[in-house]
Amino acid sequence: MDKIPMTLHGAEMLRLELAELKQVKRPAVIKAISEAREHGDLKENAEYHAAREQQSFIEGRIQDIESKLAIVQVIDPTTLAVGDKIVFGATVTLYDTNKDEELVYQIVGDEEADIKEGKISISSPFARALIGKRVDDLAEVKAPGGVRELEIVKVAYI
């Protein structure tokens, strides 16, 4: 199976979520199921069915995280010595010539992408257009609203 790239921060966030699920949420839902069983008839017990559904979700997420952590390739962007070339983990400052605005994005793994936090997935067309470029290069991104022209202003590995 292929390794999936993830930043050091992203892997740590998954490990923290896994610990929270195993140490806090799993015991809490087991307790809720036990309490719901004490109420009697399980066929018509909404609390019991809700707790079982929550348990199923928690167990599924635990399996999902464990399988991802088993195949993850953790990359620490601060240790990369690639100069101003854009690779996985780069934090890129861009100038959008179409909208006359500055944008800052970090290129991260699929699991940790969050556009609200300025983190774009390595597999996104936006990131793909930036990979391999350097400061002062232009990148063209095909977006639903048309082609966007971006000038690379700064590349950092933080």
C-alpha contacts under 8 A as a table, 3 or more apart, distances in Angstrom:
res1	aa1	res2	aa2	distance
1	M	71	I	7.51
2	D	71	I	7.18
3	K	71	I	5.03
3	K	72	V	5.38
3	K	73	Q	5.67
4	I	68	K	7.88
4	I	71	I	6.28
4	I	72	V	4.80
4	I	73	Q	5.65
4	I	109	G	7.32
5	P	72	V	5.92
5	P	73	Q	4.84
5	P	74	V	6.11
5	P	75	I	6.85
5	P	108	V	7.76
5	P	109	G	5.45
6	M	10	G	6.01
6	M	11	A	6.33
6	M	72	V	6.51
6	M	73	Q	6.09
6	M	74	V	5.06
6	M	75	I	6.01
6	M	108	V	6.26
6	M	109	G	4.67
6	M	110	D	7.86
6	M	111	E	7.76
6	M	112	E	7.52
7	T	10	G	5.10
7	T	11	A	6.32
7	T	74	V	5.53
7	T	75	I	4.89
7	T	76	D	5.72
7	T	77	P	6.98
7	T	89	G	6.46
7	T	108	V	6.34
7	T	109	G	6.92
8	L	11	A	5.30
8	L	12	E	6.26
8	L	74	V	5.60
8	L	75	I	5.79
8	L	76	D	5.17
8	L	77	P	7.85
9	H	12	E	5.12
9	H	13	M	6.22
10	G	13	M	5.10
10	G	14	L	6.37
10	G	109	G	7.91
10	G	111	E	7.83
10	G	112	E	5.68
11	A	14	L	5.13
11	A	15	R	6.27
11	A	69	L	7.37
11	A	74	V	6.83
12	E	15	R	5.02
12	E	16	L	6.19
13	M	16	L	5.09
13	M	17	E	6.20
14	L	17	E	5.06
14	L	18	L	6.10
14	L	65	I	6.73
14	L	69	L	7.84
15	R	18	L	5.03
15	R	19	A	6.21
16	L	19	A	5.11
16	L	20	E	6.19
17	E	20	E	5.04
17	E	21	L	6.17
18	L	21	L	5.13
18	L	22	K	6.18
18	L	62	I	6.21
18	L	65	I	6.72
18	L	66	E	7.80
19	A	22	K	5.19
19	A	23	Q	5.76
19	A	24	V	7.84
20	E	23	Q	5.39
20	E	24	V	5.32
20	E	25	K	6.48
21	L	24	V	5.76
21	L	25	K	4.82
21	L	26	R	5.79
21	L	58	I	6.71
21	L	62	I	6.92
22	K	25	K	6.35
22	K	26	R	5.35
22	K	27	P	7.44
22	K	62	I	7.59
23	Q	26	R	6.49
23	Q	27	P	6.66
24	V	27	P	5.78
24	V	28	A	6.24
25	K	28	A	5.05
25	K	29	V	6.16
25	K	58	I	7.50
26	R	29	V	5.36
26	R	30	I	6.25
26	R	55	Q	7.01
26	R	58	I	6.84
26	R	59	E	7.94
27	P	30	I	5.09
27	P	31	K	6.20
28	A	31	K	5.14
28	A	32	A	6.24
29	V	32	A	4.85
29	V	33	I	6.15
29	V	51	A	6.10
29	V	52	R	7.86
29	V	54	Q	7.07
29	V	55	Q	6.05
30	I	33	I	5.15
30	I	34	S	6.23
30	I	51	A	7.99
30	I	55	Q	7.52
31	K	34	S	5.05
31	K	35	E	6.20
32	A	35	E	5.13
32	A	36	A	6.08
32	A	48	Y	7.66
32	A	51	A	6.23
33	I	36	A	5.06
33	I	37	R	6.16
33	I	47	E	7.86
33	I	48	Y	5.65
33	I	51	A	5.62
33	I	52	R	6.74
34	S	37	R	5.20
34	S	38	E	6.66
35	E	38	E	5.29
35	E	39	H	7.11
36	A	39	H	5.41
36	A	40	G	7.70
36	A	45	N	7.38
36	A	47	E	5.83
36	A	48	Y	4.94
37	R	40	G	5.85
37	R	41	D	7.74
37	R	42	L	6.69
37	R	48	Y	6.58
39	H	45	N	7.68
40	G	45	N	7.70
41	D	44	E	6.17
41	D	45	N	6.29
42	L	45	N	4.90
42	L	48	Y	6.71
42	L	49	H	7.96
45	N	48	Y	5.40
45	N	49	H	6.51
46	A	49	H	5.16
46	A	50	A	6.06
47	E	50	A	5.17
47	E	51	A	6.10
48	Y	51	A	5.17
48	Y	52	R	6.16
49	H	52	R	5.08
49	H	53	E	6.12
50	A	53	E	5.08
50	A	54	Q	6.17
51	A	54	Q	5.00
51	A	55	Q	6.09
52	R	55	Q	4.93
52	R	56	S	6.19
53	E	56	S	5.08
53	E	57	F	6.35
54	Q	57	F	5.09
54	Q	58	I	6.21
55	Q	58	I	5.10
55	Q	59	E	6.12
56	S	59	E	5.25
56	S	60	G	6.08
57	F	60	G	5.13
57	F	61	R	6.17
58	I	61	R	5.17
58	I	62	I	6.16
59	E	62	I	5.06
59	E	63	Q	6.28
60	G	63	Q	5.20
60	G	64	D	6.16
61	R	64	D	4.90
61	R	65	I	6.11
62	I	65	I	5.29
62	I	66	E	6.10
63	Q	66	E	5.16
63	Q	67	S	6.09
64	D	67	S	5.31
64	D	68	K	6.27
65	I	68	K	5.12
65	I	69	L	6.07
66	E	69	L	5.15
66	E	70	A	6.15
67	S	70	A	5.11
67	S	71	I	6.73
68	K	71	I	5.45
68	K	72	V	5.91
69	L	72	V	5.12
75	I	89	G	7.45
76	D	79	T	5.76
76	D	80	L	7.22
76	D	89	G	7.47
77	P	80	L	5.45
77	P	88	F	7.64
77	P	89	G	5.01
77	P	90	A	6.68
77	P	157	Y	5.18
77	P	158	I	6.17
78	T	157	Y	5.17
78	T	158	I	5.28
80	L	157	Y	7.28
82	V	85	K	5.80
82	V	86	I	7.98
84	D	134	R	5.43
84	D	135	V	6.04
84	D	154	K	7.53
84	D	155	V	5.40
84	D	156	A	7.33
85	K	131	I	7.91
85	K	132	G	5.86
85	K	133	K	5.73
85	K	134	R	4.58
85	K	135	V	7.32
85	K	155	V	7.16
86	I	90	A	5.91
86	I	92	V	7.61
86	I	130	L	6.59
86	I	131	I	5.14
86	I	132	G	5.15
86	I	133	K	5.51
86	I	134	R	6.12
86	I	155	V	6.70
87	V	90	A	5.79
87	V	107	I	7.78
87	V	131	I	5.45
87	V	132	G	6.29
88	F	107	I	5.63
88	F	108	V	6.37
88	F	122	I	6.81
88	F	131	I	7.62
89	G	106	Q	6.26
89	G	107	I	5.08
89	G	108	V	5.56
89	G	157	Y	6.70
90	A	106	Q	5.53
90	A	107	I	5.67
90	A	155	V	6.43
90	A	156	A	5.82
90	A	157	Y	5.12
90	A	158	I	7.60
91	T	104	V	6.95
91	T	105	Y	5.56
91	T	106	Q	4.06
91	T	107	I	6.55
91	T	155	V	5.83
91	T	156	A	5.11
91	T	157	Y	5.94
91	T	158	I	7.08
92	V	104	V	5.56
92	V	105	Y	5.35
92	V	106	Q	6.10
92	V	107	I	8.00
92	V	152	I	7.17
92	V	153	V	7.59
92	V	154	K	5.77
92	V	155	V	4.69
92	V	156	A	6.43
93	T	102	E	6.99
93	T	103	L	5.70
93	T	104	V	4.43
93	T	105	Y	6.67
93	T	152	I	6.29
93	T	153	V	5.40
93	T	154	K	4.92
93	T	155	V	6.42
94	L	102	E	5.58
94	L	103	L	5.04
94	L	104	V	6.18
94	L	150	L	6.06
94	L	151	E	5.52
94	L	152	I	4.74
94	L	153	V	5.30
94	L	154	K	7.08
95	Y	100	D	6.99
95	Y	101	E	5.81
95	Y	102	E	4.50
95	Y	103	L	6.24
95	Y	150	L	5.50
95	Y	151	E	5.04
95	Y	152	I	6.55
95	Y	153	V	6.60
96	D	99	K	5.61
96	D	100	D	5.52
96	D	101	E	5.37
96	D	102	E	6.13
96	D	103	L	7.22
96	D	148	R	7.14
96	D	149	E	6.08
96	D	150	L	4.67
96	D	151	E	6.57
97	T	100	D	5.00
97	T	101	E	7.17
97	T	148	R	7.64
97	T	149	E	5.83
97	T	150	L	6.11
97	T	151	E	7.32
98	N	148	R	6.31
98	N	149	E	6.48
104	V	118	G	6.48
105	Y	118	G	4.71
105	Y	119	K	5.53
105	Y	120	I	6.50
106	Q	118	G	6.22
106	Q	119	K	4.79
106	Q	120	I	6.12
107	I	119	K	5.96
107	I	120	I	5.12
107	I	121	S	5.88
107	I	122	I	5.66
107	I	127	A	6.45
108	V	112	E	6.44
108	V	113	A	6.09
108	V	119	K	6.23
108	V	120	I	5.95
108	V	121	S	5.19
108	V	122	I	5.63
109	G	112	E	5.61
109	G	113	A	6.31
109	G	120	I	7.93
109	G	121	S	5.35
109	G	122	I	5.66
109	G	123	S	7.85
110	D	113	A	5.46
110	D	120	I	7.99
110	D	121	S	4.88
110	D	122	I	6.59
110	D	123	S	6.94
111	E	121	S	8.00
112	E	119	K	7.48
112	E	121	S	7.56
113	A	119	K	5.01
113	A	120	I	5.03
113	A	121	S	5.06
114	D	117	E	5.46
114	D	118	G	6.42
114	D	119	K	4.98
114	D	120	I	6.30
115	I	118	G	4.79
115	I	119	K	5.24
115	I	120	I	5.94
116	K	119	K	7.45
120	I	124	S	7.04
120	I	126	F	7.81
120	I	127	A	6.72
121	S	124	S	5.28
121	S	127	A	6.67
122	I	127	A	5.46
122	I	128	R	6.68
123	S	127	A	6.74
123	S	128	R	6.57
124	S	127	A	5.38
124	S	128	R	6.18
125	P	128	R	4.96
125	P	129	A	6.15
125	P	141	V	7.06
125	P	142	K	7.54
126	F	129	A	5.36
126	F	130	L	6.74
126	F	141	V	5.89
126	F	142	K	7.90
127	A	130	L	5.12
127	A	131	I	6.25
128	R	131	I	5.38
129	A	139	A	6.03
129	A	140	E	6.54
129	A	141	V	5.95
130	L	133	K	5.62
130	L	139	A	6.19
133	K	137	D	6.16
133	K	138	L	7.85
133	K	139	A	7.56
133	K	152	I	7.82
134	R	137	D	5.56
134	R	152	I	6.73
134	R	155	V	7.60
135	V	151	E	7.90
135	V	152	I	4.95
135	V	153	V	5.53
135	V	154	K	5.76
135	V	155	V	6.70
136	D	151	E	6.12
136	D	152	I	5.18
136	D	153	V	5.97
137	D	151	E	5.90
137	D	152	I	5.63
138	L	149	E	6.73
138	L	150	L	5.55
138	L	151	E	4.53
138	L	152	I	6.32
139	A	149	E	5.87
139	A	150	L	5.13
139	A	151	E	6.37
139	A	152	I	7.60
140	E	147	V	6.39
140	E	148	R	5.63
140	E	149	E	4.69
140	E	150	L	6.26
141	V	147	V	5.55
141	V	148	R	5.10
141	V	149	E	6.49
141	V	150	L	7.65
142	K	146	G	6.00
142	K	147	V	4.47
142	K	148	R	6.36
143	A	146	G	5.14
143	A	147	V	5.69
143	A	148	R	6.76
152	I	155	V	7.60
